[in-house]
Every structure is written in structure tokens, then in C-alpha cells.
């Protein structure tokens, strides 16, 4: 099986680059998304997200007739599911629970067009056991097909999990260069999935089973989350002791076996801020450190907001002729990391929204990766120069290249990224 036609379900930050990459390597690719705007945009050869080099890749795929998008799945040789896996707030110990409804909906959508010999790969980051659920959901919908089991040698279709492992802002290159962990329901499923990804992956495709592949991705992100929590906690301690945390970390990292990460206003994105909860929800009694790290990082935005409140109070104390309605707060950055437009689970956006609730129109938000005429719910978008000229309190939340190029603003500066 050469997998000449590939269907990618979900054309977001992972699905679209993956679809475009297969198209760039000679495959016929059918992208599927429920968002009609995204479908129309892609079919014009354009993109609806910000990612370096992706626009040219999509334009080339569409112009050559190798890539097109639709809202309804069509027959293919391989189906890649790359839909969101958010969490929903739980009640037990306030542990968020994984929301697998998007994956289940994707399974229901592709089931009618599946045929014998097809490969189904779950790329969505998922709790352990989700790939098994994919098999269950599809088997219930297609009783005419034989689905794989862990020890089965043959089946009518093949199912595997291959989590994405790319960094926003470098997705196009990392899709090719990063090792892929590929876990099939059976060894045969793993082999089929490896065959598929070798169409463009130049790094190693490492074979394992589905449950281990699922846990590998969760482990990678939980490890990062714990390390960031240490840095964030350290920044709070340093603030209490009048120590420059950025200098401190640079000094500590001179030790050959120390590599402390950089603190920030919290942790965001569709992976690190979400995935550790999948581990905690499945092992609530054992995942003590992982839960604590999540709590530390989730609490950092409120600490930043309190810093702003204190700064406003100090400003008013020094300017008794002014009231809180005269104070302007500038928030620099809304994305969850530098130089992208991704607002998912962004602590910067959360902070800006809460400060807008407090200070209203006097809270100005700047995000150079979002067009100024586009509204972002809950914040007041302004240009960087307008904000620099009007704000009394400058809150740096994201280290975008545009902000690194600026001189330290006049007035009170609260820098959560250490660039001013």
C-alpha cells in the first residue's frame, strides 16, 4: 500500500501543515474541517493561521492540484485525525477531565467512507487508552470490517497513534526533522503507520504500542510543565527578595548540570497547559508533582495581575491629583508564546481580559500577530505606538520580536519575560 490519497481531519495548527507536507511530497491530500471559512481560505491557496513558510507550502499544494479542503470526508487510503483535545472542568479535586468529543465526532465522520486496507492515525494528543477507544467507536460503526487487536496479525483496517511533536513557529521544518513516536494497536499497524510517515519524515520513526505512544507525548509536556513551574516559582521568590531572576537563572545555568528554563506570566498553548491534566485525571493519587506544577503555573497569571494592581496603587499615591480612571495600562502580547498568533489557553490573553474587566477602556492590548482591525473578545486592541504613548503602566507578557526591538518604555514597567 503506497497511501496515494490521504485525508487529514482537522485543518488547524497541526493538521494543515501535515496535509501540506504530504502534498509537497507528491500525495493527493483531502483536508477536512467543520470551519467553512478555513476550507474556503485553503482552497484559494491561502492560510487562516500564522506559521512561517506554511503559506507557500499550501499555495503550491493547491496550485498543483494535490491539496484541497472540504467539510465532508471522502474515501482515502489513510485518515489522520488532528482535531482538538481540550479539557472540561471536573469536580473531583477540581481536576479537569479530557474532552474526547472532537475525536469521537471525527470517527463518526470518516466511518462511512472507510474501506478495507485503510489506515487510521490519531495525531491528536490524547489520554492513555484513547486510540483503543477509536477502535471501539469505529468498530461499532462499521461492523462489516475487522479491526485490529493488540496481538492480531491481520485486520481489515489499521489503527495507530502518532502524536505531533512540533514547536509553533517551526512546524514546517520540525515535521520533517523531528523523530516520530509511532504506536500501533498491533505491530502490523505500527509498520503501516511508519510506511505512511516515511513519505516525508527524514528523522527516525520509532515503533512502540499505542498506549506507550500516548503516554510519551503526555510525559514530554508534563516534564516541561514541571520545569516551567520551578522557574515561575523561582521568579516569585526572587521578587520577594529583590533579586533579578533573569540574572540569577543565567548564573545558575553556568553550572554544567543545571538548565533552568525561563519564567513567564503562566503557561499556555494547546499542549503544555492541557496535557498534564490528562495524566492527573487518570492517576489522581499518584500524580502529585504534576498536579502541583499545574497549580503553580495556573496561579501565575493572578500573581501578575496583583503586580499591576500594586503598580496602579503606587502610581495613584505618587499622583494624588489623579484617579483610577486616569490610569492607562498597556498589555504587550496576547499569544501564548512569541511570534505566533495562537491564543489557545494563553495566560497573556487571560491576564489582559481580567485587567480589561478592571480598568475598562483604559486597558490597552497589543498583539502584532493579530490584525489590528480584528476583534479579540474581552480586550481592546491598540497599536504598539499608541499604547507606548498613552500607558502609565507597561505590562510585557510575550517576548515578540517587535517588543524586543523597542527601548524600555517610560513609566512603570512590569516585565514577565525579562526583555525590558
N, C-alpha and C positions, 0 to 999 in steps of 0.2 A: 504494500500500500504506500503510495507516494504522497498522499494527502494533497491533492491538487487544488481542492476547494476547501477553504477554511472559513468558519463562521465565528466571529467574536461577539459575544453577548455582553453589552455594556461598553460604551464608547467614551469613557471618561479619561482620567489621567493615566490609567494603565492600559485600558482596552484599546484606545485609539492608537497610541504609539505601537502597541503589539500588532494590531491589524496592519498599520502602515509598514511595519518592518517585514512582515510576511509578504506583503505586496511588493516591497522593494526587492525581495529575493525570488520573484517570479511566480508566487502563488496567487490564485484567484481568491479574493477575500470579500466576504459579505459581512459588513458590520451591522449590528442590530442594537437599537436603543429606543426606549419609550419616548425620548425627548425629540419631538418633531423638528424643533429648531436646530438641534445638534445634527440630525440626519440631513436636513436641507443644507446646512453650512458645509458639511463634509462633502456632499455631492457636488457642491460648487468648487471643490478643491481647496477649501479653506478650513480653518480650525476654530473651535469655540473655547479653547483653553490656551494658557500661556505655557509654552515649553520650547526651549531653544532647539532649532533645527527640525522641529516636527512639521512646521508649515510646508517646507519644501518637500519633505517626505510624503505628506498627504497629497499635495498638489501633483506630484509626479505619479503617485499610485492611481489617482483618479484620472489624470490625463491619458494614461496608458491603458485605462480600462481594467485595471487589476483590483481596484478598490471601489466599492460603492456601499452606501448605507441604506438601511430600510428599518421600518418599525416592526416588521413581522418576519420571524425566522424562516429560512428557506433550506432545502436539503444541502448538505455539505458532507465532506469526509471527516472533518474534525470540528468540534464545537468547543470553544474556550469561553468559560464563564468568568467574567471580570466585573461583577456587579458589587455594589457596596455591601459591607457587613458592619453596620453601625451597632450601637448598643442601646438598650432601653433600660431606664432606671428601675432597679429592683427594690424590693422592700426588706429582704433579709440582710441585715447589717449594711444596708444601703449599697449593696453590690450591684452594679449594672449587669444586665443579662444580655447576651448576644442576640441580635435580631437577624434571623436567617430567612426572613420572608422574601427578600430580594433573590436569594439563591433558589428558594423553592419556586418562586414565580418564573425564574429563568428555566428551570427544569420543566415546568408545565408548558412553557412556550416552545421549547425545542422538541419535546417528546413526539408530537405528531409528525415531524419531518425526519426523525431518526430512521436509520436503516441498518441492516446487518453489516458489520465491519467498521462502523463509525467509532471514533474516539471522542470521549468527553473529558475535558480537563478543567478542573476547578482551580482558577488562579486567585480567586478572592481569598483574602486572609480569613481563616476560619478556626473555630474551636475544634479541639480534637474530636474526631468522630463525624465531622460534617460530610466528608467525602462518602462515608458509609451511608449517611442519610440521602445523599444524592442518588446513590444506587437504589435505595429503598423507594424514593419518590419516583424515579424513572421506571423501576420495575412494576410499580403499581399502575403506572400509566400505560406501559407497553408490555402487557402480559405475553405477547407473541414473541418477545425477544428473550434470550438467555443472557443474564447479567453476571459479571464476574464475582467470584468469592476469593477469599484470601489464598486458598490452596488450589484454586481451579486452574487447569492447564489451558482450557479453551472456553470461549464465551462468544456470543454473537456481537457484543459491543465491548469496548474497553473504557475503563474509568480510572483517572489518576488525579493527583493533586500536585500542582507546581506553583508554589507561592511566588509572587513578584518580589524582587529584592532590589529595587532601583531607587535612586535618590532624585526627588523632584529637582528639575534644573539640569539633570544629567541623564535623563531617562533614555534618550536615543542611544548614547554610547554604552550605557551600562546594560541595556538589553542584550547587547552583543558581547560585552566583555566580562560580565559577572557570571560566576558559576551558578548553575541552577540545581536546586534540590527537587528531585522528581520521585514522587511516591505513588506507585500504583496500588490498586486494590489487590492485584496479583502481580507476580514478576512479569508476566506477559504484558500486562497493562503498562508497567514501567517502561518496558522495552519499546512499546508503541509510542509512548509519550516522548521518550528520548529521540526516537526517529523523527518526530514532528519538530522538536525544538532545534535539532541539528541543522534545520533549514537555514538558520541564521546565527545561532549561538556559537561563538568561537571558543568560549571557555568550556570548562568541564560540566557535563550533565551527570550529577551524582545520583545514583539509584538507591532508593530506600523504599519503605512502605508508606502508605498514605497517612497513617496516624503519626508516624515519626516526622514526615514532611510538614504536617500541620503544626506539630509542636516546635519544629525547628524555627519556623517564622515567628511564632509567639515568643520563643526564647530569645531570639535576636532582638526583638523590640522591647521585651521586658528587661533585658540586660542594659540596653541603652537608657531605659526609663530610670532604672535604679542609679545608674551613673550620673544622669542629669539631676536626679533628686539630691544626690550628695552635693553637687555643685550649687544647686539652688539653696539648699540648707546652709551651705557654707557662706553664700552671699548674704544671707540674713544675719548670721553670726558676725560676719565682718562689719556689716552696717552698724550693729550694736556696739562694736568695739572700735569704730572709727578706723578701719583698715580697708585699703583699696583691694578688693577681692581679685581684680584682674592682675594686679602686680603679684599678689600672693600666689595665685594659681601658676603664673609664669615662673615664679621662683620654685615652687614645689615640683613643677614638671621638669625641672632641671635634673631631678633625681632619675637615674636610668630606668627605674621600675615603677615610676609614677606617671600617670597620664590622666589628669583630672580634666573633665570636659568644661565647657563654658556655661555659666548660668544665664538665665533669661527671665522673661516675665511668666513663664509656665512652660507647658509642653502642649503642642498642638499637632494637627495633621490627622490623617485617616489611619495611621498605624500606631505610633508610639503612645498616643493619648488614649487609644482604644484597646489594642490587642492585649495588654497585660490583664485587663479585666476579664478576658476570656479564660485565662488561667485561674484567676481568683474565683470566678463564678463556678468553676468545675472542682476546685480544690480549696474551698474557703478556709478550712482549718490549717492547711499546710502552707499556703502561700502568704505567709506573714510579712516577709520583707517586700515582696512585690506589691502587696496592698499598701504598706506603709509608704513606699516610694510614690505610688499613685496619689496618695493623700497629700504628701508633701508637694508634689508638682501641681495638683489641683488647687492647693491653697495659695500658691504663689501669686496668682492674679489679685486676690483680695489684699495681700500684703502690698502690692504695687499701688492699688487704689488708695490704701491708707497713707502711703507715702505722698500721694498727690493731695489728699485732704490736709495733711500736716503742712505741706508746702503752701497751700492756699491760705491756711490759717496764719502761717508766719508772714505771708505777703500782706494780709489784711492788718496784722499787728504793726507792720512797718509802714503801712499806708492807711492811717486811721480815717482819712477823708474818703476812702473807697468802701464799697460794699461787695458782697459776694457776687452780685450781678455785674460788677465791673471787671471781674477777673476772667481772663481768657486762658483756657487750657488747650494746648496743641498736642495731639497724639500722632506720632510718626510711625506709620506701619500698621496694617491690618492683617496681612497674610500670616500663616503660621511659621514661615521661615523666609529667609532672604531671597529676593529676586524672582519670586513666583507670584501668581495671582490666587493661589489656593487658600481659601478662607476656612476650610473644614476644621472644626474643633480648635480654632485659633484662639489662644489666650489673649493675643493683642486685640482681636475683634471683641472678645468678651469684655475686656477692660474698657475699651473705647465706648462700647454700648452702655456700660454701667456708669461711666463718667458722663456720658451724654444724658442719662436719666437724672443725674445730679445737677449738672451745670447747663443743660439745655443747649441753646444755640451758641453759647459761649464755649462749647467744647468742639474744637475743630479737628477733623481726622484727615490724615494724608495717606494715600496709598498709590504710589506711582505705577503699579501694575494693574490698576483698575481705572478705566477711563473716567475722567472727572465728571462727565455728564451722566454716568450710570449710577443709579442709587444703590447704596448698600443699606439694608434695613437697620434702623436703630442708630445710625451715625450721620454726621454732617460732613460730607466730603468737600474738602477745600484743596487748593493748590499749595505746594510746599512754600512758595514765597509769600503767599497771603498769610499762611499760618505763622511763618517766621516773623512777619512784621506785626502781627496782632497779638500773639500769645505772650502771656506773662510767665506761664509755667510750660516748659517744654518736656514732654514725656517721650523718650525714644524707646520704641517697643520692638522694632525689627531692623536689623542691620542691612537694609537695602543699599545697593551701591550708590544710589542717588543721595542717601543720607551720609554715607562715608565721605562723599566729596564735599560736604558742607563744613564750614567752620562752626565751632561750638556757638550756639545761639546766645544772644544776650538774654538775661533774665535767669530764672531758676531752671536748672536742668536736672531731670531725673533720667539717668541713662541705665537701662536694664541690660544693655548689650556691650557696654564698655568701649564705644567708638567715639564718644564726645568727651 
